[in-house]
């Protein structure tokens, strides 16, 4: 019986997890599924045909240990998905530079490695914006992400200095479209479009994640959005089993906020056919690998 492990974290009580919706469809195809914490030190990864990184939602707090774990999995006889090469490329948001160099529109970004107050002041002027967002280059789930206002940001200068003094960080203009319209997520399995949702922050916030009160809606997307998303996918260093492309409207045009290839929530709960599409994508990958 083929087997697959969903790589998770130890405690998911504070998160919304939908990967269990995949299990009945895997079972119907004769596949066994287990959920295994990436923190374990005693797992024999070789007993699985595939290890799929799914809800490792604390990895950004222990990046070196996480990378050591997935390297160990990759070195075993199992197949790691998404591939290690892709996760190494995606783990820091510098991958956005690669996308931009290949002609993919991204949200305007200033990249910095040294924090001081002048950097913040310059960003407001460079973006001609009264509000900006600062976050670590290596981050997830909006951890250590701050929205700053031109007139009041110095009240947070101490916190910002402590947060970023030893971390690479990025600054972007705050896009009012995220609050007014929302952020769009497009999901691809095996390179094929599956479904899309729109994420809207709760009133008074700018973060769209469910854990921060964001509201989610299944939606249809147009050909322009699909074209931007697929241009981003074509710029990846290798193919992905699963990908989430986050789009926002910037100056009336679509831009990539993030290309999520490590542990994105895939919101199987918002499209009843999406679990089937995911399973079929893995089965197609398995068949292709078997027939090599």
N, C-alpha and C positions, 0 to 999 in steps of 0.2 A: 504494500500500500504506500503510495507516495506521501511524503509528509512535508509540512511547512511550519516554520516557527514565525510568529509575529513578535518582533523585538519591541519590548515595552520598557517602562520604568517600574519601580517598585510600588509606588502609590499614585493612583490616578483619581483619588477621591475628589480633587478640586478641578477636574477636567471633564469635558464631554467627549466620550469615546464611542465610536460607532463601528469599529472593526469587527465586532461580534456578528454583525449582520452578514459578513462574508462566510461565516462558518457553515451554515446549512448548505450553501451552494458548493463549497469545497467537498463537504461530506457526500452530497449527491453524486459527485464525480468520483467518489472513492478515495478522496484525499483526507488525511488526518491533519488536524490543526492544533497547535499548542501556542500559548502565550508565554514568553520567557523574558525575564528582566535582563537588561544589558549589564546590570550590576553584578550578576552572578559570576563567581569565579570557578565554578565547578562543572559547567555545562560541556557536554561532548557535542559540539556543533555538527560533527560529521554524521550524526544520526538523522539529520534532516536533509531533505533534498534541496530545500530553499530556506533561507532566513530573510524575511522581509522586514525592513525597518519600518515601524509603524508609530507607536506612541512613546517614543523616547524623549518625553517633553521636559526633561531636566538636563539634557546633554550639554546645553550652552553653559551650564554652571560647572561642568567637569569636562571640558572639550578634549583635553589631552587623554583622559581616561576613556572617553567615548571613542576617540579615534583608535586607541590601542585595542579596544574591544572589537570594533568592526574590522580592523586589520587581522586580528586573530581569527575571526570568523572567515574572512576572505582567504586566509592561508590554509583553512581546512578544506575538506573535499566537498563541502556544501557550496551552493551558489548564493552569493549575497546580492540582494536587490533592495534599492537600486545599487548599481555597481560601486565599489569602493572609489574608483577614479572619479566618478560623478559626485559622490559625497564630499570628497576632498576638495573638489573644485567649488562646490556649493556652500561649504560650511562657513566661509567668510563672505561678506557681501561685496567683496572686490570683484566677484564674478560679474557684477553689473557693469564694471568697466569693460570687460570682455564683450558683453552684449552691445554696449554702446559703440565699441570699435568696429563691430560687425554691422552697424547700421540699425540696431534695434533701439527704438525710443525708450529712454528710461526717465524716471523722475530726476530733475536737476539735483546734483549732489556735489557737495564739497567734502573732500576726504582729508582727515587730519590725524596726526599721531601725537601731537603735543597740545595739551589744553592750556589756554589762557583766555582772559576776558576779551582780548582784542580779536580773537578768532570769532567769537560770538558776534561782536559788534560789526565786524566785516561781513559776516554772513547776511545779516539783515540788509545791508546796503547792496551786496552783490545780487541778492535775489529781488531787491526792490519790494520787500515784504515786511509787514509789521509782525509777522508770526513765523516761526521756524520750528523744525523738529530735529532733535539731536538724539542719536542712539549709537550703541556700540556696533562695530563692524561685525562682531560675532555676537548674535543675539537671537532670541526667539520669543514669541508670545508677548511682544511689546515690553519685555523686561528692560528696565533702565532706559526707557524711552520718555523723553520730556518734550512737551510743547512749550515754547518760550515766546513771550510777548515783548516787543521792543521796549516798552515803557516800564516793564516790571521784572524782566528776567534777572536783574542783578540781585534781587532778593533770594535767588536760588544759586548764586555764584558759589557758595561754599559746598553745597550738595553736588553741584556739577563738577567742581574741581576734584572732590573725593571720588566721584564715580568714574571720571575719565582721565585722571592724571596718569594712569598706567595702562590705558587701553586705547587702541585705535578706534576712532569714531567717525561718524558721518553726519553731515548736516544737510537738511533738505528744506525747501520752502513748505510751509503748511498749506496744503491745498484745500480750500474751502469746499471743493467738490466732494471730498470724502464725507463731510458732514451733510451737505445739501443733497447729494445723490447717492453716495456710498462707494464701496470698493467692490470690484467684480472679480470673482475667482472662476477660472475655467479649468476643468479637469480633463486630463488625457491619460488613457490607459493603453499601453502598447503603441503609443504614438497616435492613437485615434481619439478624437474628441468624444467625451462621455456626457458631461452635463456642466451646468454653470449655476452659480448663485451670486446674489448681491448681499454684501454685509454692510450694515448701517450702524454707526455708534449710537449708544443711548444718549439721550439729551444731556448736554453739558460735558460730554467726553469726546475724544477723537479716536479712541481705540476701537477697532471693529470686532475683536475676538469675543466669542461667547463668554469666556471667563471674565471679561470686563463689561458685560452687559450688552454686547452687540446683538443686533437683530438680523436674522438670516432669512433670505427669501430665494426660492428657486426662480430662475429667470431664463429668458432666451437671449442670445447674443447675436450681433449682426456680423456681416462678412468682414467689416473693418476690424472689429475686435478679434475675430478668429485669425485674420491675417497677421496682426501684431503678435498674438500669442504664438502662432506657428513659426513666425520668424525668430522668436526667442528660442523655441525648441530646436530649430535648425542650427542654432549657434552653440548648442551644448557639445562638449567634447566626446560624448558617446550617447547611445540611446538609453532611454529610461523606461522602466516598467510603468511607473506612475509619475505624473508631474502635475503641479498646480501652478497656474500662471495668474498672478494678481495684477489687475489693471486698474488704473485710475485715470480720470480725465484731467489733463494738464493743458491749460490754454486752448480748450476746445478739441484737443487731440488726445488719443489714447497713449498712455505710457506705462511701462512696466514698473510696478512697485517692488515686486519680488518674483523670483522663479523658485518655487519650493520643491526640492528634490530629495530631502532627507527624511523628514517625518511630518509632512503636512497632514492635517485633518482633511479627509477626502469627502466628508459629509454624505456618506451613503444614505443617511436618513432622509435626505431631501430629494432623492431621485430613486424611486423603487427599483428601477432597472440597473442602477449603477453597480450594485454588488455583483450581478451576473456579468456585466461587462468587465469588471476587474478580474474575476475568476477566469473568464474566457481569455483575457489577455495573458494571464500567467500560463494557462494551458497551451495556448498557441506558442508562447516562448518555450515551454517545456518540450513541445513536439519538435520545434525547430532545432533545439539543442540536441534532442535524442537522435534526430535524423542527420546530424552533421557527419 
